[in-house]
Amino acid sequence: MSNPITGATTVVLADDHQMLREGLRRLLASEFDIEVVAEAGSGFEVLEALRTHEADVVVLDLSMPGVPGMDLIKRLRADFPNVKVLVLTMHTSDQFAMRAFRSGATGFLTKDSAAEQLVHAIRKVAAGGAYVPADLAERM
């Protein structure tokens, strides 16, 4: 589902904080192979965005209004099976990561990670891999 003209990986940014979404959009705009096609501030907006935009990856905050995070991941996997879900959250607990992966996420990253990690994670999950930061992988 990448952009048919540019070949870029298409991304939906889902976070209930507009300032964070704008910052992520600016960060990703400098990447030639990643294109943000939509933003969402709630679980319901994520579902609507995917109905109207083709996307390869959803960068998803777990704590948004509307559909609870883990339930939203399950619904995305059921309704949009080709879309990869990369969780970007403030929750640092290993239990959150394990629950996210069990729910169907393909990557997990905390908001205190470096910007380069987000770009790498998007590329990795879009290519069909899973992404877990090294420190989290060691603990799991």
Disulfide bonds with the S-S distance in Angstrom:
none
